[in-house]
């Protein structure tokens, strides 16, 4: 996202992403590994009307990495829940929520201790 938003706004984004993942994907309690990155305007570019969607400088790019076992329905539910929650708090327009889901096999995860956490 572009830099300059207050802490409460940024926290709203983080909280909304985590809650959407809990609601739509059923991620376990405390499974929250979220990084929010801010960029100066000169380093933040977007297609203001790509695919007929009118975007603003409040655009947020969300990249979510999940197991490769997620269904298309779960992903659609995630997109819808993200738009709803981020619209409620911190007030991001639905047109400004850009989501990219990356899939990884369970053997590609180690959450610590040098152990394959899910195989």
GUTI-667918 format. One record per residue: x, y, z negated of N, C-alpha, C in turn; residue in one letter. Coordinates in steps of 0.05 Angstrom, whole numbers, padded with zeros to 5 digits, always signed. Example, Ala and Ser with C-alpha at 12.3 -4.5 7.8 and 13.67 -1.06 7.14 Angstrom:
REM residues 2
+00264-00114-00156+00246-00090-00156+00264-00066-00156A +00257-00045-00142+00273-00021-00143+00258+00001-00157S 
***
This chain:
REM residues 119
+00017-00024+00000+00000+00000+00000+00018+00025+00000X +00006+00047+00007+00021+00072+00006+00026+00080-00022X +00049+00092-00027+00056+00101-00054+00039+00126-00062X +00038+00130-00088+00025+00154-00097-00001+00150-00113X -00010+00125-00113-00035+00120-00128-00029+00118-00158X -00047+00126-00175-00042+00124-00204-00042+00095-00214X -00031+00092-00238-00029+00065-00249-00055+00050-00251X -00077+00064-00259-00103+00051-00261-00112+00040-00234X -00107+00054-00213-00114+00046-00186-00099+00020-00179X -00072+00021-00183-00055-00002-00177-00064-00026-00194X -00070-00022-00219-00079-00044-00236-00105-00055-00227X -00123-00038-00216-00148-00047-00205-00144-00065-00182X -00124-00059-00165-00118-00077-00142-00108-00104-00152X -00090-00104-00171-00079-00129-00182-00101-00145-00195X -00117-00133-00211-00139-00147-00225-00159-00158-00205X -00165-00143-00185-00185-00152-00165-00175-00175-00149X -00149-00175-00142-00138-00197-00127-00139-00223-00144X -00130-00220-00169-00130-00244-00186-00159-00255-00190X -00178-00237-00195-00206-00246-00200-00217-00258-00175X -00211-00247-00152-00221-00259-00126-00210-00287-00122X -00185-00291-00129-00173-00317-00126-00185-00337-00146X -00191-00328-00170-00205-00345-00189-00233-00352-00180X -00247-00333-00170-00275-00337-00162-00278-00354-00136X -00262-00347-00116-00265-00359-00090-00249-00385-00086X -00226-00386-00099-00208-00409-00095-00206-00427-00120X -00217-00418-00142-00216-00434-00166-00188-00437-00178X -00171-00416-00175-00144-00418-00186-00147-00419-00217X -00129-00434-00230-00130-00437-00259-00125-00411-00274X -00135-00410-00298-00129-00387-00316-00099-00383-00318X -00090-00359-00318-00062-00351-00320-00045-00358-00295X -00057-00368-00274-00042-00372-00249-00043-00346-00234X -00027-00327-00244-00027-00301-00231+00002-00292-00228X +00011-00294-00203+00037-00286-00194+00033-00266-00172X +00032-00240-00179+00023-00219-00161+00045-00198-00160X +00052-00189-00136+00071-00167-00133+00057-00146-00117X +00058-00122-00127+00047-00099-00113+00070-00082-00103X +00071-00077-00078+00093-00061-00066+00082-00036-00054X +00095-00013-00061+00086+00012-00050+00107+00022-00030X +00096+00037-00010+00113+00047+00012+00108+00077+00016X +00129+00092+00021+00126+00120+00029+00111+00121+00056X +00098+00143+00061+00082+00146+00085+00098+00141+00110X +00123+00149+00111+00140+00145+00135+00145+00115+00140X +00142+00099+00119+00147+00070+00122+00122+00053+00122X +00099+00066+00126+00073+00052+00125+00057+00059+00150X +00056+00040+00168+00042+00044+00194+00020+00024+00197X -00002+00032+00210-00025+00015+00214-00040+00024+00239X -00055+00006+00251-00072+00012+00273-00098+00024+00263X -00102+00050+00266-00124+00064+00254-00152+00055+00264X -00152+00042+00287-00178+00033+00298-00176+00006+00312X -00155-00009+00305-00151-00035+00318-00175-00053+00312X -00185-00067+00334-00209-00085+00333-00234-00070+00325X -00234-00043+00329-00258-00028+00323-00263-00022+00294X -00243-00026+00277-00245-00021+00248-00231+00005+00242X -00245+00024+00230-00235+00050+00224-00220+00050+00197X -00194+00049+00198-00177+00048+00174-00168+00076+00165X -00160+00078+00140-00150+00103+00129-00123+00099+00115X -00112+00120+00105-00087+00118+00090-00089+00102+00065X -00114+00095+00057-00118+00078+00033-00117+00048+00039X -00110+00042+00063-00107+00014+00071-00089-00002+00052X -00097-00026+00045-00079-00044+00029-00076-00069+00045X -00051-00078+00048-00045-00104+00060-00043-00124+00037X -00058-00146+00039-00058-00167+00019-00048-00192+00033X -00027-00204+00022-00018-00230+00032-00019-00250+00009X -00035-00271+00014-00040-00291-00006-00029-00318+00003X -00012-00330-00013-00001-00356-00006-00016-00377-00022X -00026-00397-00008-00042-00418-00020-00033-00446-00011X -00043-00467-00024-00039-00494-00015-00052-00496+00013X -00041-00514+00029-00052-00518+00056-00077-00536+00056X -00089-00539+00033-00113-00555+00030-00138-00537+00028X -00135-00511+00030-00158-00493+00028-00175-00494+00053X -00201-00494+00050-00219-00496+00073-00224-00468+00085X -00235-00468+00109-00242-00442+00121-00264-00428+00105X -00282-00444+00092-00303-00432+00076-00291-00418+00051X -00271-00431+00039-00258-00418+00016-00244-00392+00024X -00231-00393+00046-00217-00368+00055-00237-00346+00061X -00259-00353+00074-00280-00333+00080-00291-00322+00054X -00295-00339+00034-00305-00330+00008-00285-00312-00005X -00259-00317-00002-00238-00300-00013-00239-00273-00001X -00241-00271+00026-00242-00245+00039-00266-00229+00029X -00289-00242+00028-00313-00227+00019-00311-00218-00010X -00300-00235-00027-00297-00228-00056-00277-00206-00059X -00255-00206-00044-00235-00185-00046-00247-00158-00039X -00262-00157-00017-00275-00132-00008-00294-00122-00030X -00309-00140-00041-00328-00132-00062-00315-00121-00087X -00295-00136-00097-00282-00128-00122-00265-00103-00119X -00250-00101-00097-00234-00077-00092-00251-00053-00086X -00275-00058-00075-00293-00035-00071-00304-00025-00098X -00309-00043-00116-00319-00035-00143-00297-00021-00158X -00273-00032-00158-00251-00020-00173-00225-00029-00159X -00211-00011-00149-00209+00018-00153-00225+00035-00134X -00242+00024-00117-00257+00040-00098-00246+00040-00070X -00236+00018-00061-00224+00016-00034-00247+00009-00014X -00248+00024+00007-00268+00018+00028-00263-00010+00040X -00283-00024+00048-00280-00051+00059-00263-00051+00084X -00265-00029+00099-00248-00026+00124-00218-00025+00118X -00212-00018+00093-00184-00015+00085-00172-00039+00070X -00186-00062+00071-00176-00086+00059-00167-00105+00081X -00141-00108+00084-00129-00125+00105-00117-00149+00092X -00127-00173+00099-00118-00197+00085-00105-00217+00104X -00083-00229+00095-00069-00249+00110-00064-00272+00091X -00074-00296+00098-00070-00320+00081-00048-00337+00094X -00028-00344+00078-00006-00362+00086-00010-00388+00071X -00007-00410+00086-00010-00437+00075+00016-00451+00071X +00019-00465+00049+00044-00480+00044+00036-00507+00032X +00050-00528+00040+00046-00554+00029+00053-00555-00001X +00041-00573-00016+00045-00574-00045+00075-00579-00052X +00089-00593-00035+00117-00599-00041+00135-00574-00037X +00124-00553-00027+00140-00528-00023+00139-00509-00046X +00129-00518-00069+00126-00501-00093+00143-00511-00116X +00158-00494-00127+00171-00499-00153+00166-00474-00170X +00151-00477-00191+00144-00453-00208+00163-00450-00231X +00185-00465-00231+00205-00462-00252+00218-00488-00259X +00240-00487-00272+00255-00511-00282+00266-00528-00260X +00266-00519-00235+00277-00535-00213+00260-00560-00207X +00235-00559-00213+00217-00582-00210+00196-00576-00188X +00191-00596-00171+00169-00593-00152+00143-00595-00168X +00130-00572-00172+00109-00569-00192+00083-00585-00185X +00078-00591-00160+00052-00602-00153+00054-00629-00138X +00078-00642-00138+00080-00668-00126+00093-00688-00145X 
***
